[in-house]
C-alpha cells in the first residue's frame, strides 16, 4: 500500500484515511485518494505478554470481544463503532482511563507508512520521536498499519445504570454528581446527558458504568435513585456490551457536527444555561445532545507533559457538544457551526480562562479541525509540545501532500486490486482534467503508466479472461432520433411506455445534448422498426435508422480527455430528467462533449434469455440460498424508502426497508407496522413469508396487514396486486413467499402505537428449567394480546449455559410489571426490567445479526411444552454448542388469536393453528463442523418436537424459519407441507404469473400441469 501513497503524492492528489468513519469533520473525506481501512481489522492477542496486535480499522466492539476471551481488555473508547487507529493517535479516553491511562500511553509500538511511502517501525528503540508523535499527535505523521498495545486484566462483566430525570431536577442531579465525584473510584465513570427522549421531550440522563460486581456498582450509583428518576435501568452487563452505551450517536440521521469543551466549574447555574441554549438547537437539529463526561484523570495527569504528544494532561472535565439530525441541510447547515460554537462557549463560560480557551478533548475537535485553515487551533491543541511536534513532522513528512488529518492506518502487506487501480486512475484523470482548464498541455498518463507506478496488486493483473460466447447475428438495427429540449416531457413518457414491452434483445440510450434517443435491436430491420417506430410519432428534428454491422461502435471517438461516472435510478420521470439537464448546461461550457445518458436495459429479461438463475436479496437475513446465486442477484437493500399517510394509517414501504427503520419512521406519527422481532430483517421477505412479531396478538400477521403491492413479474411486467386488481396475486404474496415476482412497494396497514414498551430479561441457571417452564405455562393461561415471551437456551458471556426469559409488554411499566413479576420470584441470577422506546423493541434479538462463522436456521412447531421436553432439548443443544458455540434454542410465545380467527383460505399462509413456534439455530459454525451442521440441526429439531402430536412433528415450523428445508428442497415435498391445502391454488397462480419458475429459490411452487 505504500505505493499508493507514493502514487498519490507524485500526482498531487490529496490523501485522506478512513478508519471507523466516525469523524464529523473532513478528516476522513477527500476529492483525492481515500484509503478506507474498515477491512483492515485483524486482532491478535499474545495472552502471556498481554499485548494486542491490532490493525487500525478494528472497531472497539470487535476488540472487546476478542480480548475478553483471554480475560484481558484494551484501553479503548466508549463507542462501539469507533476504530482504534484514530482513537489512539488522538489520545484515547475511555473506561480504563483512571486505572490504566490513555490509549496513547498504552501504545507500545506501531508500524507506520510515511508520506514518502517508506514503511517504518515506531517504538522506544526505533524512531522513538515518531512514537512520541503518534501518542496523541494525531494523524500528522503517516498511516498506521498495525498497533501493538498493552492489555490489562479484565473481568467478564460490569455494572451499568441509566437514570432519566425531567429538566426540573437539574439542580439536584448536578449536586449529587459533585458529591459522587468526591469519592469516585478508579473503576467508575459517569456521563450526564441532555437530550430529547423518545417522546420528543427534553430529559437529563445520568449514565454510569462501574467495572466491578453488581454490589460495588449499586453502592456507587444507588445515590441517584433517591432523586426519583422517571426511568431506571440498572443491570450487570457483559463487558463487551459496555461500548454499546453510546451507540445512539452512530445511528443519527441527517447532518452531525461535534465540538468539545473543557470545564473546571460544574454547577447547576452553568448547566441550566447550557440546557436553555441546547433547547434552541434541538428545534432544528433534534438529535443534538450535551454530554458531560466524568472520568478519573489520575493516570493521565501523572504522566509528564513532555512524555508524549498528548498535551491535555490537566484534570479539566470533558464535555461533548454535538449538533445532530439536522435534515434540512441547505437551511440549517450554514448556521450549525456558529450555533455549536455558541453552545460550547456557554458550556465553558463559568470556568477558568484556561478552560475557556481550551478546544476540549482532541478527539472531539472535529469542528475546529474543519475550521483549521492556519495552525492556530493546532497550537492550542498541542500547547508547549507543538515545537517538538514540528520537528518530528519535518523528519517524518517530506512533502506537503499529506495535509489531511489522518485517522487509522494502512496495511503494508497488501497491494492494490485492479479495481482500486482503475478507481485511482479515474481520480487521477479527474484531477488532471480539472487542471487542463489552466494547463492545456498537461498530458494525461495512460492506464499502463499508472499501473507501473502502483504495481504490487494482491491478486495480480488480469492478462487473460475466459468468457462465455453466445450465438450472434452479423448485424443489428440501429436508430438515432434527435428532439428539441422542449420535447423532453413527451420523450420521457414515450420511453416509459416502451419499457413496458421492451424485448431482451433491445437497448435504448437516452442522451442529453439535444434530447436524443439511441436504440439498438439485436435483430432484423423489420423487428427493429416494429420496436422503435413509436418514437417517430414524436416528430424528431433529425433521425438516422440503419442496419449496422454488429461490431460497429455507435459512440465514436471523442477528442480530449474524458471521465465517466455512473448512477442507478429506480425512478424515471420528467421532473427527474429535467434537473440533470439544467446542470449539464453548465458543464458543457467547459467540457463541450459531455453527455448525460440514461440506459434502459432489461436485466431480468436478459437473465432469463441467457438462462441465468435469479435470486432476490432483501435484508439478507436468510441462512439458506434463497438470497444467493451464481446468476443475477437483485439486491433490494437500497430500495428502502418509507412514507406514512397519517390520516389513512397506511405505510408505503419499499421492500428493502428494515424493521428498525420502519419502527423509527412510523412512531413519529404515533403509529406502528406489523413487523418482526429482529431489527435487520427487511419487510419484503418477512411479509411474503407470513410475518409474526410483537404486534401479532393485537393485529395479526404482517401478510394479513398487506393492503396491496407493486410487483415485478417474471416477464418484466410491473403490476399492482390489490383487492380490485390481480386479486389472486395479492392472495399469493400474502404468505406464499417469493414465488411470483419481486415486490417493488408494499402498502401496509398501520395501527396506533404507544411510544414505549416494558421489556424484561431474566437469566437462570439450567437447574431452574422445571420452575421456569411451569411458570411460563401458568402465564400462558392469562396471556394478553400485547404480551410476548421468549424462552432462550444459550451460552452466556462466561461461556456457561443459561436459560433466559425475555418478555415485551406493549404497555405501561405498571402493566408490564404485573405481567412479568412472577418470574422474579424464581430467583434469576441476572435481572433486566425497564421501559424502553418502542423503536428499540426490535433490537432485542440483534445478537443473531452479529454472529461470526456460519449459521443455519430451522423451525419447529410444538403443542406440548413441559419440563421433560425442554430438558431433553437442552441436553441435545449442549452437544451442538461444543462445535457451534453461538447456537440457541428459542421458544416463542405469541398470542395467536388474530391469526387463528381468519379462515385458512383467506391467504396463502397456511399455518393458522395455535402451535407454538421454536427456532433452532446452529450458529458460529467453523469449517470442521459445517459438513455435519445440517444433520445435527435436524436431529435437534426432531428432539424438540418429539413430545408433541404427529401433526406438530410433521410440520416444518414457521415458514420464515424454514431456511434449512428451503435449502434441501430439491422436490416440492417440503413446499407442499408448508402450504398444505392451499398448495393447489398456489400452483394455479404460479402457472399464471411465473410458468417457467424463474422465481424458485424459496419453497418453489411447481406450476399446475
N, C-alpha and C positions, 0 to 999 in steps of 0.2 A: 504493500500500500504506500510505501514511501515514494514510489514512482509517481503516484497520483498527485502528491503534494508538489513534487518537482515539476510535473507537467503543468499544474495549475499556475505555479509561480512563473514558469517560463513564458506563459501566455497571459500573464497579468490577470488571472481570474481570482476574484476574492474567494476566500475559503471560510466555511463555517462547518462546525461539527455538531451533530445532534446526538445526545445521549438518550435520556428519557423523554426529551422534548417538553419538559415541564416549564421551562422559562416562558415568561410572557413578553420578553424583550426580543430584539432581533439577533440575540446571541447565537441562536441555532437556526437562523434563516439567512439566505443569501440568493442573489441572482447568479452567482458564480457556481463554485463547486461545493455541494453539501455532502459531507461524509456522514452517513447515517449508521450509527453504531448499535442500533437496537438488537441486531442479531449477534453482536459480539458480547455474549453474556455468559460465557463459561465461568464456573465457580469450582475451585478445587480446594479441599481442606487438608492441611497437614495437622492431624489431631495431636501428635506428640509435641510438635514445635509450637502449636497454637498460632498458626499462620494461615491466612486465607490468600489464595492466588486467584484474583478476580479480574475479569475483563471489564472494561469501563461501561459497557452498555447494560450490565447486570442490574436488575431492579432490586430495590430494597426488599420487597416481598420475597423474591426468589433467594436472596442472600440469607434471609432469616430462616427460610425453610431448610436450606442446605446446611447451614452451620449448626442449627439446633439438633440435628441428627447426632452430633458429637458432644452435645451438652455445652456448646460454645455459642457465642454471639459476637457480631462485629459492631463497631461504632457506626451506626447508620442512622438515617433520619426518621421523621415521624410520618412520612407519606409514602405509601407502598409503591407508587409509580415513578418515583424519583430514581435516577440511576446513580451508581456510586461515583462515577467519574467526576461529573460537575459538582456533585455534593461535596466531595472530599477536597478538591482544589479550591473550593470557596470557603473552606473552614470545616464545616460539618458539625452542627449542634444537634443533639438528639437525646433520647432517654438515657444513654450511657455517659452523658457529658460530665456529671458530677463524679461518678465512680472512676471513669477512665479517660476523661478529657475529650478534646476534639477528635474528629475523624482524621484531620490533617496531622495531629500529633501521634496518631496510631498508624500512620503510613510509614512502613519500614523502607520500602524502595519501590521503584516503578520503571517500566520500560517506556521510553518517550521517543516519538518521531519528531525531529526538529524541523524547522521551516525549510532547511536545505535538503530535506529528505533523509538525513542521517538518523540512524537508529542507535540510541544510547541508553545506558543504564544510569539511573539517578539513585544513589544510595549514600550512606555515610562514608563509604570507601571510594566511591567513583562518582565524579560530578556532584560533589556534596553541595555546591552552591545551587545547582539545579534542583536538588531535592528540597533544599530550604525554600526555593522559589515556588515550587508547586505545592508546598504545605501551606496553602492559604492564599497563594498569589494568583489564583485563578488560572485561566486557560491561556495565559500570555506567552508561554514558552514552547509550546508544542502540543502534540496529541498523545494522550496516554494510550498505550497498547495493553498494559497489564499493571495492576496494583498488587503489591504484597502488603497485607495489613495484619496488625495484631488482632488476635481473637481472645476473648475472655470467657471465663466460666459463666454459664447462664442457666437459670432454672427453666423448666418447661412451660411455666405459666406465670401470669401476672394478674394483679387485681385492678380492674378498670371501673371507673364511675363516670356518669354524666348526669348532672343535676340542672334542671331548667327552671328559670325564675322569670317572673314578669319584670319589666324595667323599673317598676316602683321599688324593687328590692336592691337596686344598685348599691346604695349606701351600706346595707348590711353585708352584701356579698364582698365588697371591697374590703371592709373592715375584717371580715373573717379570713380572707386570703392573707391579709397582712399579719394577722395573728398566726396563721399556719406557717408563714414564711420564717417566723422566729424559731420554729422547731423543725423546719423542713429537713428530712433525712436524705442521704445521698441517692437513694433509690426512688425518690418521689418526684413527680412532675405534675404541675397543674397548668391548665390553659383556661383563660376566661375569654369567651367569645361573645360578641354582639352580632346578632344576625336575625333574619326573618325565619320563622318556623314554617312548618307545612301549611299552616292556616294563614300564612302571609302576615302574621302579626309579629312585632319585634320581641325578642327574648334575650336574656342574658344566661349563658350556659357556663357551668364550671365542669370541665372535663379533667379527670385525673387518672394517672397511672402509677401504681406502686409495684415495682419489680420485686414482689415479695409474696408471702402467703396471704390468704384471704383475711386472716385475723389481723396481721400487721396493716393491711390495706384499710380494713374497717377502722382500726384505731387511728389511722391518719386522716381519713376523709369523712367519718361519720359526723364530724362537727358541722358539715354543710347540710346535713339532713335537718338540723334544728332550725334552719332558716325557712323551712316549709316550701321546698320546690314543688312546682306543679307537675313535673315528671321526673321520675327517678329510674336510673339504670345503675346497678352495681353488681358486678359479676366477675368471677375468676375466668380469665380467657387464656387460650394458648398464647405463648409469647409471640408466635408467628403472626398472630392477629393484631398485635399492638400497633403495627404500622398501618393498619386499615382505618384507624380512628380519625384520620384527617383526609379521607378519600373523597369527601364531597367536592374538594377543590378540583379533582381530576375530571369530574363529570359535568362541569358547569357549561351550559350552552351560551353562545354569544361571546362577545369580547371579554378579555380579562387583562388587568394590569395589577402588578404587585409593587409595593413600596414598603420599605422597612423604616422603623424608628427605634431610637433608644431613649429610655426614660430612667430617671433616678428618683422620681416622685410618683407614687401610685396612690392617689386618694380619690374619694368619691366625687369631689368637685371636678377634678380633671376628667374622670371617666364620664361624668354626666355631660360635659361639654362635647366630648368626643362622640357620645351617643347622639346628641342633637344634630351634629354635623353629618354623622352617618345616616340619620333618618332622611336627610335631604338627598343623599346619594342614592339610596335604595329606591327612590321614586323612578329613577331612570335605569339603575343597574341593580335589579332586585336580589342578586345572589351575593352582593358585596358583604364583607364582614370586617370586623376589627378583632384581632386575636392577640391577647396579652399572654406571653409565654414565661413561665416561671421555672427555669432550670436552676440547678445549684451549680455555680460557676467556680467552685473551689479549685478543681483540677485545671480549668482553663487559666485562671489567674495566677496559679503557682508557677507556670512556665514563664521564663524571662521573655520580654517583648521581642528581643533580638533572636530568640531560638528558632523562629520560623517566620514566614512572610505574614501570617495572620496577625493583624495589628489590633484586634478588638478584645484585649485581654483584661478589660475592666469588668466590673460586676454590674454594669448597667442592665436593666431589664430589656428584653426584646419584644417589640410589637410588630405584627404584620398588619398592614393596611392593604386591603385588596378590593379593587373595583371590578366586579364580575357580573356577567349576564346582561351587558348592555347590547341588546339585539338590534336596536336602531343605530347601526354603526355610523351612518352618514350624519345623523343629527347629533348624537351624543359623543362619539369618539373624539372629535376635536376638543371637547371640553373635559374629557375624562381625566387627562393628565393633570390639568390645573386643579380639578376638584379633588383628585387624590393627594396632590401636594398640599392643598389647603387642609384636608383631613389630617395628614401627617403632622403638619405644623401645630394644629390644635392639640393632637395627642401629646406632643412633646413640650407644649407651651409652659407647663408648670415646672418643668425640670430645669436643671442647671444649663449654663451656656454650652458646656462641653457636650451635654446630651442633645441639646437642640441643634448643634452644628454637625453632629454625627449623622451619617447617612443610614444608620441602622445596620443590622446584620448583613454582611456582604452578599450572601445568597438570596437575600430579599431585595437586592438593589436593582431589580430589573428596570425600574423607571429611570433611575439615574444612569444606568448603563445605556439606555436608549437615548438619553439626552446628552451623553458624554462626547461632545464634539471637540473638546480640549481635554487636557489631563487634570482639570480642576477637581472633578469628583474622584478620579483615581488617586490623587494625592491625599484627599480626605480619607479614603478607604484604608490606605496603607500607612498614612502618617509618617513617623520617623523611619519606617522601614523602606520608604519609597526610593531614596538614593541607591541603596544596595540592590533593590529590585531592578533599577535602571541598569546597573552594571551587569546583572545576570541576563537581562533582556538583550543587552548588547552582545554578550557572548553566545547566547543560545539562539537568537533570531537574527540571521544575517540579512534579512530583507524585510522591507515594509509591507510585503504582500500579505503577511499573516497579521491582520489588524482587527479581525473579528474576534470577540471573546470566544474562546474555545472551551466547550464543556464535554468531557468524555474522553475517548481515546481511539486508537486505530490499531487494528490487528495487523502487525507487520508480516505475519506468516501467510497472509492471503494476498493474492494478486487481484487483477481485475477480470471480471467476466466480459464476454463480448458485448453483452447488453450494456454494461457500465461504460465500456469503451465508446459505444455508439452514443450513449447519453452525453458523455463528456465531449465527444466530437461535436455534437449538436450545440452544446453550451459554448464551445469554442467558436463555432460558426456564428452563434448569436452575438458574442462579444465583438467579433471582427466585422460582422455586418453593421453592428451599431457604430463602430468606428469609421466605417467606409464613407459615411457622410462627410467626415472631416479628412480622411486619409484615403483618397480614391485609389491609390496604387497599392494599398495593403493587400498582400497575396494571402489567400485562404489556403492553408495546408490541406493536402489530401488526407483521406482516411488512413491510407497506408503510412503516411508520415506521422500522423497522430498515434497510430498503432505502435510504430517503432519507439516512440517516446515513452509509452506506458506498457511495455511488454511485461510478461510475467503473470499471465492470467491463471487463476486457479484451475480452470478447465481446459485451457489451451485455446487456440484459434481454429475456427472451423475452416477446413480446407476442402472438404467434400461432403456432400449430403446425399443420402439415398432417399428418394421421394417416390410416392405412388404416381403412376401415369394413368390417364384415362382416355378413352376414345375421344377424338376431337375432329370436327368437320374442318375443312380448309378455309372457310370464310364465315363471316358473321355480318349481320345487318346493323349499320351504324347510323345514328341520326344526330343532328345538332340544330336546335331551334332557338333563335335569338329573339328576346322580347324587351320592350322598354321597361324601365323601373316602375312606371305607373301600373304595369300589368301584374305586378308581384302578387296581389291577392288572388287573381284568377289562376295564376300558375301554381301557387301553393295548394289551392283547392283541387286543381286537376291532378296534381301528384298524389294527394291524399286519396282520391278516388281510384287512381291507377294502382296504388299499393294494395287495394282490396283484392285485386285479381292478378297480381304480379306472378309471373312464371319463374321458377328457379333458374331458368336459363337467361333471364333478363336482368340488367342492371341499369339504373338511372342515376346520373350525377347532375346535381343542380348547382350551377356556378353563378357567381355574383359580379362580374364586371358590368355587363348589362344584366339581364336575367337570362341565363342560358340553361336549357335542358339538353344534356348529352345522354344518349341512350345506346345500349348495346344489347342485341338479342343474338344469342349463340344459336342461330337458326337460319332458315332460308329467308329470302326477301319477303315472301308472302306472309310468313309468320311474324316477321318483324314489323311489317306495315300494320298488320292486324293489332299488334300490341301498342304501337306508338302513334298511329294516325289520330288518336284522340287529341293530341296536343296541337294538331294543325288547326283545330276549331278555335284556338285562342288567337289565331292570326299573328304568327311571328313576323318580325320585320326582316328577318333573314333566315334561311334554312338550308340544311345540307342533309341529304339522305343517300346512302350509298352502301353497296355490299363491298366489304373490305376484306383483304387477306387477314387471317386470324392473327398473324404475328405483328401487324402494324401497331405502332404506338400512337394513340389518338391525342396524347397530351403534347407531343412535340418536345422541342428543346428550348428552354428559356435562357437567354443570356444573363450573365451576372450571377451573384450568389443567391442561394435560396435556402429557406428554412421551413420545415413542416412541423405542425403541431396538431394533434388530434383531440377530438372530444366525442363523447357519447351523449345522445339525447333520447328521451323517450316521449318527447312532445314536439310536434311539428305543426305550427300554425302560422298565420300571417303575422301576428304580433311578435312571435319568437324570431321569425325570419327578418323582420324589419330592423330590429336593434343591431344585429351584426352588420347589416347593410350600412347603417349610419356610421359605425366605427370604421368599416372598410374604406369608406370615402376619405377618411383622414389618412389611413395607412398608405393608400396609393399615391399620395402626394410625394412620398419619398421612395416608395418601392412600387413602381408602376405595373409590375407584372403580378402583384399579389391577388389572390382569389380566396373566396370562401366557397367550399364545395361540400354539399350535402350528398351523401352516398346512400342509396336505397338498395340494399342487398337483402334478400330474404334468407336469413341464416337457417331458419327452421326448414324451409323447403330445400335449401342447399344440403343440409344434413341428411334429409330423407332421400334426396336424389342420389346421394353418394353412399347410402346405406350406413350412415353414421348413427350409432346409438345416441339417444338424448337423455340427459338427466337434468333435474332442476334442483338447485340449492336455495333454501330459504335462510334459516338461521344456521344450518349446518350442524344441527344438534344430533342428528341421527347417527347411530353407530353401525348401521347397515350400509350397503352400497347404493341405497336409494338416491343419494345426492352425490354420487361419484360415477365417473365413466371415463373411458378412453376416447370417447367420441366428443359430442358437443355438450358442454356443461353450461346451463343457463343460470347464472349467479344473480339472485334477486336481492342481495343484501343492500344495494344502493336504492332499490325501489322501496323506500321506507317512509314515504310521506303520510301524515296523519292529519285529517281535517275533521273538526267536530261541528255538527249542526246542533247547537244547544237547544233550540226550540223543538226540533223534531226528535231529539235524543237519538241521533244516528251518527255513527262514525264512518267516515270514508277513509279506508286504510289500505295502503299498498301491502303486498304480501310479505315483503322483507322486513316490515316493521317489527321490532322486538317487543316482547311483553313489557319490559321495563320502560321503554319509550312511550308505549301506548298508555300505561298507567299514569305516567307523569303528565302527558298531554290531556287526557280526559278528566283527571281530577281537578284541573284548573276550572272546570265548569260544574264541579260537584257531581260528576258522572263517572261511571266505570264500565269497562267492557268485560265480557266473559272470556278471560284469558287464562293462561296456565300458571303453574306454581314456580316456574323457573325463568329468570329474567332474560336469558339469552335465546329462548325459543322464539321463533318468528310466528306471526299469526297465520300465515298461509297454510303450512303443513299441519300446524296444531288444529286448525278449524276443519280442514277436509278429513282429518283422522278422527273427528268426533269432538274433542275439546273438553276435558274435565279440569276443573280448577276450584278456587275458593268460592266463586260465585255459583257453583253448580247447584247447591242446595236451594238457593233462592230463585235462580233464573234459568237453570238447565244447562245444556251443553253449549259450547261455542258454536257447533253446527246448527243447533236449533235457533240460535240468535243471528244466524246469517240471513239477511233480508234478500240480498241479490249480489251478483258479482259480474265483473267483466272477465271473460275467459278467452284465451288464445287457443284455438283448436289445432289439431294435428295438421290440417291442411292450410294453416296460416290465417284462417278467418278469425276475426275478432267479433265476438257475440256477447250479448247480455243474457244472463241466466236469472230469471225472476219468476214471480208468481203469475206473470202475464206473458212472458216471452221465454221460450225454451224451458218450460216448466220442468220437463223431465231431466234436463241437465242440472238445474238447481237441486232437484231431489238427489241426483247422483253425487254432487260435490258436498252435500250435507252428510259427510261421514264415509263417502265412497273412495276417499283418498285421491291420489294424483293421477287417476286413470284416464281422465277425459280431456285434459288440457292444462295450460298454465294460467293461474289466476293473475290478472293484472291489477284488479282492485276489488276489495270486499266492502260491502255496505252492511254494517252490523248494528244491532240494537244496543243502545247504551242505557244504563239504569242509574237512578240516584245512588250516590256512594258517599259515605261519611269520609272525612279527611284522614282518620286514623283507625287503628285496629289494635286489639290486645294480643300480644304474642308471648308464648311461653316455650321454654325448653328445659326439660328435667332429665338429668343423667343418672342412671342407676347401674350398679354392678350386675353382672349376669345372674347372680344369686337371687335377684329380685324379679326374675321373669314371671314366676307364678303370680305374684301380687300385682304386677303391672298389668298383665293380661286380664286378670279378674276385674281390675278397676276400670280398664277400658271397656270391657263388656257391660259393666254397670252404667258407665257414662253413655254408651250407645243407646241404652233404653230411653234416655231423656235428651238425646242429642237434638239441638236446634238447627234450623236451616242455615244459620250464619256461622256455625262452628265446624271446624275441621281438625282432625288429629292424624299425625303420622307416628307410627312406631318404627324406629330405625335400629338396626343392629349394625354397628360399625366399630372400627378401631378409633380410639381417642388419640390426642396428641402424644400421649405417653406410650403408644403402640399396644395398649391393653384394650380388650373388648368391652364395650359398653352397650347398654340398651337405653335409647333416648325416646322420650315422649315430647314431640314438638306439636304445638297447637296454635291455631289462629281463631280468634273470635272477632268477627266483623262487627264490633260493638264498642261500647264504653268500657273503661277499665273495670268498673263495678260489675258489669255483666260478665266480663271475661274472667274475673276472679271467682265469681260464683260458679262458673262452669268448670274451671280447671284446678281450683284449690285442692280438690280431692286428691290430686297427685302429689301435692306437697306432703301430705300425711304419710306417704310411703317412704319418706326419708331419702330423697335424692342426694347424691354426692356433689352435684352442682345444680344451681337453680338460676334461670333467667326468666324474669317476667316483667314486661314493660309495655307501655303504649307506644306504638310505632306509627310513622306515616304510612298511609295505605299504599303509597307508591313503593314502599320498601318491603312490602309483604312478599313480593316475588323474588326477593334476594335470599330467602331462607333456604332454598335448595341450590344455591350457587356453587357449592363445593363440587358438584358434578361437572361444572364447566371447566374447572382448572386442574383436572387430573392429568398428571404426566403418565406416559405409557398408553397402551391400548385399552379400549373399553368396549364392552358388549352389553346390550340390554336385553332383557327377556321378561315378559309379563306372565302373571298367573292370576286366576280367579279362585277364590275360596268361599265356601259357605260355612265352614267350621273354623272358628278361631278360638283355640284353647291353649292352655299352657303346655300340654304334651306336644302338640303340633309345633308350637314356636320353639320349644326346647330341642326337638329333633332337627328343625331347620337351622337353629343356632349352631348345632354341632357340625352340620354339613358345611355351613358358612365358614366355620373355623378352619376347616381344611383348605377352603378356597383362598383365604387371606394369607396363607403361608406363601402362596405364589403370586397372588394379585392383591396386595395389601390395602388398596383403596376400595375393595369390594364392599357392597352394602346389601342389606335386605330392608325394604321399606314397605310396611303395611299402611295402606291409605284408607282413611275412614271419612268419606264424604257423606252428605245426606242425599239420597238418591230419589227423593220424592218427585222432583220435577222431571227427571229423566224417565222414570218408570211410568209416569202418568200419560205420556204420549204414546200413541199406537206404534207398534213395530214398523208398520208400513208407511209411517209419516215421513221417513227419510231413510237414506241408505244405511245409517248407523244401526247396527243390529244387536248391540249389547245393552238392552234396556232392562235387564234383570237387576236385582239388587245384590249380586255377588260382590264381595269385597275385592279390591284391587291390591295386588302385590307386585312391586318392582324388584326383580332380581338383577343386580348389576355387578358384573365382573370388571373391575377397573384397576388400573395400574399394572397391566399385563406386560411382562417382559417378553423378549424374543423366545426364550426357552419354553415358556408356558403357552404361547399363542396357539400352537397346533392342538392343544388339549382343552383350550378355554371353552369352546362351544359345547363339547360333550360334558364338561364339568358343570357348565351353567344349566344345561338341560337336566342334568342329574339333580342339581339343587332345586330347580323349578318343580320337578316331579315330587320331590320330598315335601316341598311347601304345600302342594295341593293334595298330598296323599290321603289326608283325613277327610277330605271334602267329598261331595257327591260325584257321581260319574260325570254329570254334566259340567261341573266345575273342573274336574280333572281333564276333560277333553277340550275345554275352552283354551284358546291361545292367550287369554288375558286381554287387557285393554289394547285396542288396535295400535295406538301410538307408542306402546311399549313393545310392539311386535317385531323389533329390528332383527332379532335372531331368526325368526321364522320367515321374515321377508328375505333375508339373505339365503336361506335354504330353499326358497320357494321355486323349485325347478319345474313343478307342475302347478295346477291350480288347486291342489288338495288343501293347502292352508288358506287360500283365498276363499274357498267355499266355507271353511269353518268360520272365518272372520265374519262373513256376510250372511251366513245361514240362509233363511228363507227369502232374503232379499236378493240373493245372487242371480236368479233368472232374470229379474227386471234389470239388474245392473248389466247383464250380458246384452240385453236389448239396447240399452243406452250406449254401451261400448260400441256396438255394431254401427250405430247411427253416427257417433261423433269421432270414433277412432278405430275404424275397422281393421287397420293394418297394425294395431298395437304399437304405435310409436311411443306411447307412454306406458312403460312396462317395468318400472323399477321398484314399485311398492305394491305387494299383493296384487299382481297383474291379473286383471279380469279378462277371460277369454271371450271374444265376441260370440254372440249367438250364431249357431250354424245356419 
